[in-house]
Structures are given as structure tokens and as C-alpha cells.
Amino acid sequence: VEKTKGVLSKEFSGVLNEVRMGRPRKEALRNMADRLSVDELSNFVGSLIMAEQLGISIGNVLRLQSREIRAKRRQKVEEMAMKAPVKMLIPIILFIFPAIFIVLLAPAVFHIMKAFMN
């Protein structure tokens, strides 16, 4: 909390202050998750609380959470990559194809018009 700045750092600082004032860690973390209402943070807080209740190493929980988040990010990026060609199709059809047809077919049209005029 002391070494980083930002919203998350401030929220964790608030959690630490709540714990120092006597509120149980579980309740302080739940309050933070409710205040922020971010799904990933709620899952993270739930995992921390579960690890504390079961006596599981927090390091293992953090490693598992980081793998999960990386996999979700990778899936999101792959999904965006699959949508990219569809989004590029409209400008290609509207702008590039007509320009190519004009450049390629204009000389042929002029030759055909010249042939019919003679």
C-alpha cells in the first residue's frame, strides 16, 4: 500500500485501517469488494477469505488467481482478434474495392467508348 498509488492502493489502505480499528479482516475485505463492485476483485476477496478459513497458504491462492486472470485476459484478446476481420470488412468494401475498380476498369471503359464512337 505504501509503495503504490491508485484506487486499489487506497482501498487496501482503508481495509487496513478498518482492521486496525477492530473490524474482522473478513468483514473489511467484503466491505471493500462491495464498495468497488468489480467481479474480479469480489472473486479475489472470496478466495482470500476461503483460504483464511481453511488455513490454505495465501501464496498458493494468489498464484492460482493470477493464472486464472491471465487465462481470462488471453481469452478476451483472442475474442477481440476474431472480431477484427469482420470490423475491417466494411471499410474495405466501401472504400478500397471501389477505388481498385476505378483504377483497373477506367482505361477499359475509355477504350470501349472509343471503339463505339469510331
C-alpha positions as YAML, in Angstrom:
chain: A
units: angstrom
residues:
- id: 1
  name: VAL
  ca: [0.00, 0.00, 0.00]
- id: 2
  name: GLU
  ca: [2.85, 2.38, 0.83]
- id: 3
  name: LYS
  ca: [4.79, 1.71, -2.38]
- id: 4
  name: THR
  ca: [1.99, 2.05, -4.93]
- id: 5
  name: LYS
  ca: [-0.56, 4.71, -5.70]
- id: 6
  name: GLY
  ca: [-4.03, 4.44, -7.12]
- id: 7
  name: VAL
  ca: [-7.57, 3.47, -6.30]
- id: 8
  name: LEU
  ca: [-6.78, -0.11, -5.30]
- id: 9
  name: SER
  ca: [-3.98, 1.03, -3.01]
- id: 10
  name: LYS
  ca: [-6.32, 3.48, -1.30]
- id: 11
  name: GLU
  ca: [-8.97, 0.79, -0.87]
- id: 12
  name: PHE
  ca: [-6.49, -1.64, 0.68]
- id: 13
  name: SER
  ca: [-5.32, 1.18, 2.94]
- id: 14
  name: GLY
  ca: [-8.93, 1.61, 4.06]
- id: 15
  name: VAL
  ca: [-9.16, -2.14, 4.72]
- id: 16
  name: LEU
  ca: [-6.02, -1.99, 6.85]
- id: 17
  name: ASN
  ca: [-7.42, 0.95, 8.79]
- id: 18
  name: GLU
  ca: [-10.68, -0.91, 9.40]
- id: 19
  name: VAL
  ca: [-8.76, -3.96, 10.67]
- id: 20
  name: ARG
  ca: [-6.66, -1.76, 12.97]
- id: 21
  name: MET
  ca: [-9.86, -0.28, 14.41]
- id: 22
  name: GLY
  ca: [-11.08, -3.76, 15.34]
- id: 23
  name: ARG
  ca: [-13.23, -4.90, 12.44]
- id: 24
  name: PRO
  ca: [-12.61, -8.53, 11.37]
- id: 25
  name: ARG
  ca: [-10.46, -8.90, 8.25]
- id: 26
  name: LYS
  ca: [-13.19, -10.91, 6.54]
- id: 27
  name: GLU
  ca: [-15.74, -8.14, 7.03]
- id: 28
  name: ALA
  ca: [-13.32, -5.39, 5.98]
- id: 29
  name: LEU
  ca: [-12.45, -7.23, 2.76]
- id: 30
  name: ARG
  ca: [-16.14, -7.89, 1.99]
- id: 31
  name: ASN
  ca: [-16.91, -4.19, 2.50]
- id: 32
  name: MET
  ca: [-14.16, -3.26, 0.04]
- id: 33
  name: ALA
  ca: [-15.47, -5.70, -2.54]
- id: 34
  name: ASP
  ca: [-19.00, -4.34, -2.10]
- id: 35
  name: ARG
  ca: [-17.82, -0.73, -2.42]
- id: 36
  name: LEU
  ca: [-15.93, -1.34, -5.64]
- id: 37
  name: SER
  ca: [-18.35, -3.90, -7.14]
- id: 38
  name: VAL
  ca: [-15.78, -5.40, -9.53]
- id: 39
  name: ASP
  ca: [-16.31, -9.09, -10.29]
- id: 40
  name: GLU
  ca: [-12.62, -9.99, -10.38]
- id: 41
  name: LEU
  ca: [-12.00, -8.27, -7.06]
- id: 42
  name: SER
  ca: [-15.01, -9.98, -5.49]
- id: 43
  name: ASN
  ca: [-13.66, -13.37, -6.64]
- id: 44
  name: PHE
  ca: [-10.23, -12.48, -5.27]
- id: 45
  name: VAL
  ca: [-11.64, -11.42, -1.89]
- id: 46
  name: GLY
  ca: [-13.76, -14.57, -1.73]
- id: 47
  name: SER
  ca: [-10.68, -16.68, -2.40]
- id: 48
  name: LEU
  ca: [-8.69, -14.88, 0.30]
- id: 49
  name: ILE
  ca: [-11.45, -15.33, 2.84]
- id: 50
  name: MET
  ca: [-11.83, -19.01, 1.93]
- id: 51
  name: ALA
  ca: [-8.07, -19.55, 2.22]
- id: 52
  name: GLU
  ca: [-8.03, -17.88, 5.61]
- id: 53
  name: GLN
  ca: [-10.92, -20.02, 6.87]
- id: 54
  name: LEU
  ca: [-9.45, -23.27, 5.57]
- id: 55
  name: GLY
  ca: [-5.88, -22.47, 6.56]
- id: 56
  name: ILE
  ca: [-4.55, -22.69, 3.00]
- id: 57
  name: SER
  ca: [-1.39, -20.81, 2.04]
- id: 58
  name: ILE
  ca: [-2.24, -17.39, 0.64]
- id: 59
  name: GLY
  ca: [0.69, -17.67, -1.79]
- id: 60
  name: ASN
  ca: [-0.91, -20.67, -3.46]
- id: 61
  name: VAL
  ca: [-4.23, -18.82, -3.70]
- id: 62
  name: LEU
  ca: [-2.52, -15.80, -5.25]
- id: 63
  name: ARG
  ca: [-0.72, -17.98, -7.83]
- id: 64
  name: LEU
  ca: [-3.96, -19.68, -8.77]
- id: 65
  name: GLN
  ca: [-5.78, -16.35, -9.07]
- id: 66
  name: SER
  ca: [-3.03, -14.91, -11.28]
- id: 67
  name: ARG
  ca: [-3.23, -17.93, -13.62]
- id: 68
  name: GLU
  ca: [-6.99, -17.53, -13.81]
- id: 69
  name: ILE
  ca: [-6.80, -13.83, -14.61]
- id: 70
  name: ARG
  ca: [-4.15, -14.42, -17.28]
- id: 71
  name: ALA
  ca: [-6.32, -17.07, -18.91]
- id: 72
  name: LYS
  ca: [-9.33, -14.71, -18.93]
- id: 73
  name: ARG
  ca: [-7.26, -11.93, -20.47]
- id: 74
  name: ARG
  ca: [-5.92, -14.29, -23.12]
- id: 75
  name: GLN
  ca: [-9.45, -15.40, -23.98]
- id: 76
  name: LYS
  ca: [-10.61, -11.79, -24.22]
- id: 77
  name: VAL
  ca: [-7.73, -10.90, -26.54]
- id: 78
  name: GLU
  ca: [-8.42, -13.94, -28.72]
- id: 79
  name: GLU
  ca: [-12.08, -12.96, -28.93]
- id: 80
  name: MET
  ca: [-11.15, -9.42, -29.98]
- id: 81
  name: ALA
  ca: [-8.75, -10.83, -32.59]
- id: 82
  name: MET
  ca: [-11.56, -12.94, -34.05]
- id: 83
  name: LYS
  ca: [-13.79, -9.86, -34.35]
- id: 84
  name: ALA
  ca: [-11.15, -7.72, -36.10]
- id: 85
  name: PRO
  ca: [-11.54, -9.14, -39.65]
- id: 86
  name: VAL
  ca: [-15.30, -8.60, -39.54]
- id: 87
  name: LYS
  ca: [-14.82, -4.98, -38.48]
- id: 88
  name: MET
  ca: [-12.26, -4.40, -41.26]
- id: 89
  name: LEU
  ca: [-14.57, -5.80, -43.93]
- id: 90
  name: ILE
  ca: [-16.90, -2.78, -44.06]
- id: 91
  name: PRO
  ca: [-14.20, -0.14, -44.80]
- id: 92
  name: ILE
  ca: [-12.61, -2.47, -47.34]
- id: 93
  name: ILE
  ca: [-15.88, -2.91, -49.21]
- id: 94
  name: LEU
  ca: [-16.85, 0.76, -49.04]
- id: 95
  name: PHE
  ca: [-13.53, 2.45, -49.77]
- id: 96
  name: ILE
  ca: [-10.83, 0.14, -51.14]
- id: 97
  name: PHE
  ca: [-12.75, -2.02, -53.61]
- id: 98
  name: PRO
  ca: [-14.39, 0.93, -55.42]
- id: 99
  name: ALA
  ca: [-11.01, 2.65, -55.78]
- id: 100
  name: ILE
  ca: [-9.45, -0.52, -57.19]
- id: 101
  name: PHE
  ca: [-12.30, -0.98, -59.67]
- id: 102
  name: ILE
  ca: [-11.97, 2.62, -60.84]
- id: 103
  name: VAL
  ca: [-8.24, 2.30, -61.37]
- id: 104
  name: LEU
  ca: [-8.49, -1.05, -63.15]
- id: 105
  name: LEU
  ca: [-11.66, -0.56, -65.18]
- id: 106
  name: ALA
  ca: [-11.40, 3.13, -66.17]
- id: 107
  name: PRO
  ca: [-8.91, 2.51, -69.02]
- id: 108
  name: ALA
  ca: [-11.03, -0.35, -70.33]
- id: 109
  name: VAL
  ca: [-14.16, 1.83, -70.28]
- id: 110
  name: PHE
  ca: [-12.34, 4.57, -72.23]
- id: 111
  name: HIS
  ca: [-11.16, 2.02, -74.84]
- id: 112
  name: ILE
  ca: [-14.68, 0.60, -75.20]
- id: 113
  name: MET
  ca: [-16.18, 4.10, -75.58]
- id: 114
  name: LYS
  ca: [-13.55, 4.98, -78.19]
- id: 115
  name: ALA
  ca: [-14.32, 1.77, -80.09]
- id: 116
  name: PHE
  ca: [-18.07, 2.51, -80.24]
- id: 117
  name: MET
  ca: [-17.53, 6.12, -81.30]
- id: 118
  name: ASN
  ca: [-15.44, 5.14, -84.33]
...
